[in-house]
Amino acid sequence: MTTFFTSDHHFGHANIIKYCDRPFEDVAEMDEAMIDRWNSTVGPGDEVWVLGDYAMKDRAQGLGYLSRMNGTKYLISGNHDLCSPVERDGHLNVRRYLDAGFDAVVSQAQTTLPEVTPGEGGLPVLLNHFPYAGDSHSEEDRHAQFRLRDLGQTLICGHVHDDWTVSRSPGGTLQVNVGVDMWDFQPISAEDLHRFIREQE
């Protein structure tokens, strides 16, 4: 089993194509391309952490795609997910996302990336939709109350789309964006993510 990370698909969201200069003619092409790239990367026995903003606009259609996508899927809710704590009644929509095919819906998590050099050990990381600092095409960090406190642990996030792949928080902590706009619209494996992080250090 391989673990993967991804974020910010915005299935069903036409404006994201222009907003992030995505190489698709329309929503139908975008959605199908992302499903194809997911399934060419993720196997049925793998697991995928989706770090928020899975679908917008026609969310019923977007959630319907989950049955076509390989692997066990976990959602870290983002500000555009109806099940997010950002939404006043977000907790009332968690069941909708679970019924659609996510095995878990949470607002944050912690995991360990597997070692890539024998004897080096794994890398503990935090998972959240929001980075410690930074926003999507904005100078203002929105949703401050839903961001994790920076205590020096590497953070895997989404939210910033094509603004950056990796950056440092004001405190100097590494934060890595796994959004599809920066990873060829497909999930990245935990091993490759760990290698990427080591290259930054």
Residue pairs with C-beta under 8 A, 6 or more apart in sequence:
1 45
1 46
1 47
2 42
2 43
2 46
2 47
2 189
2 190
2 191
3 46
3 47
3 48
3 49
3 111
3 114
3 189
3 190
4 41
4 42
4 46
4 47
4 48
4 49
4 71
4 187
4 188
4 189
4 190
5 48
5 49
5 51
5 127
5 156
5 178
5 187
5 188
5 190
5 193
6 38
6 48
6 49
6 50
6 51
6 178
6 179
6 180
6 183
6 186
6 187
6 188
7 50
7 51
7 52
7 53
7 78
7 129
7 157
7 158
7 159
7 177
7 178
7 179
7 180
8 51
8 52
8 53
8 78
8 158
8 159
8 161
8 179
8 180
8 181
9 34
9 50
9 53
9 54
9 55
9 62
9 180
10 16
10 53
10 54
10 55
10 56
10 80
11 31
11 34
11 54
11 55
11 56
11 61
11 62
11 65
12 27
12 31
12 55
12 56
12 57
12 58
12 59
12 61
12 62
13 27
13 55
13 56
13 57
14 26
14 27
14 57
16 22
16 30
16 56
17 24
17 26
17 27
17 30
19 137
19 161
20 161
20 162
20 181
21 162
22 30
22 181
22 185
24 30
24 33
31 62
31 65
33 185
34 180
34 185
34 186
35 65
35 68
35 69
37 184
37 185
37 186
38 48
38 69
38 70
38 186
38 187
39 68
39 69
39 70
40 186
41 186
41 187
41 189
42 48
42 69
42 70
42 71
42 187
43 70
43 71
44 70
44 71
45 71
46 70
46 71
46 72
47 71
47 72
47 73
47 74
48 71
48 72
48 73
48 74
48 187
49 74
49 76
49 109
49 111
49 127
50 73
50 74
50 75
50 76
50 102
51 76
51 78
51 127
51 128
51 129
51 156
51 157
51 158
51 178
51 179
52 75
52 76
52 77
52 78
52 79
52 80
52 81
52 84
52 129
52 158
52 159
53 78
53 79
53 80
53 81
53 129
53 158
53 159
54 62
54 63
54 75
54 78
54 81
55 61
55 62
55 63
55 65
55 81
56 62
56 80
59 82
63 96
63 97
63 100
63 101
64 100
66 73
66 100
66 101
66 102
67 101
69 101
72 103
73 101
73 102
73 103
74 102
74 103
74 104
74 105
74 106
74 109
75 81
75 83
75 97
75 102
75 104
75 105
75 106
76 106
76 107
76 108
76 109
76 127
76 128
76 129
77 83
77 84
77 85
77 86
77 90
77 105
77 106
77 107
77 129
78 84
78 129
78 130
78 158
78 159
79 86
79 129
79 130
79 142
79 143
79 146
79 159
81 87
81 90
81 97
82 90
82 93
82 96
82 97
83 90
83 91
83 93
83 94
83 96
83 97
83 105
84 90
84 107
84 129
85 91
85 107
85 146
86 143
86 146
87 93
94 105
97 105
98 104
98 105
107 128
107 129
107 146
108 126
108 127
108 128
108 148
109 126
109 127
110 124
110 125
110 126
110 127
111 124
111 125
111 127
111 190
112 122
112 123
112 124
112 125
113 122
113 123
113 125
113 190
113 191
113 193
113 194
113 197
114 122
114 190
114 191
114 194
115 121
115 122
115 123
115 194
116 191
116 194
116 195
116 198
122 194
123 154
123 194
123 197
124 153
124 154
125 153
125 154
125 155
125 156
126 148
126 153
126 154
126 155
126 156
127 155
127 156
127 157
128 147
128 148
128 155
128 156
128 157
129 146
129 157
129 158
129 159
130 143
130 146
130 147
130 148
130 157
130 159
131 147
131 155
131 157
131 159
131 160
131 167
131 169
131 175
131 177
132 147
132 148
132 150
132 155
132 169
132 170
132 171
132 173
132 175
133 141
133 147
133 150
133 167
133 169
133 170
133 175
134 141
134 159
134 160
134 163
134 164
134 167
134 175
135 141
135 142
135 159
135 160
135 163
136 159
136 160
136 161
136 163
137 161
137 163
141 147
148 155
150 169
150 170
150 171
150 173
152 171
152 173
153 173
154 173
154 174
154 175
154 176
154 197
155 169
155 173
155 174
155 175
155 176
156 175
156 176
156 178
156 193
157 175
157 176
157 177
157 178
158 177
158 178
158 179
159 177
159 179
160 177
160 179
161 177
161 179
161 181
161 182
162 179
162 181
162 182
163 177
164 177
164 182
165 176
165 177
165 182
165 183
166 174
166 175
166 176
166 177
166 196
166 200
167 175
167 177
168 174
168 175
169 175
174 197
174 200
174 201
176 193
176 196
176 197
176 200
178 187
178 188
178 193
180 186
188 196
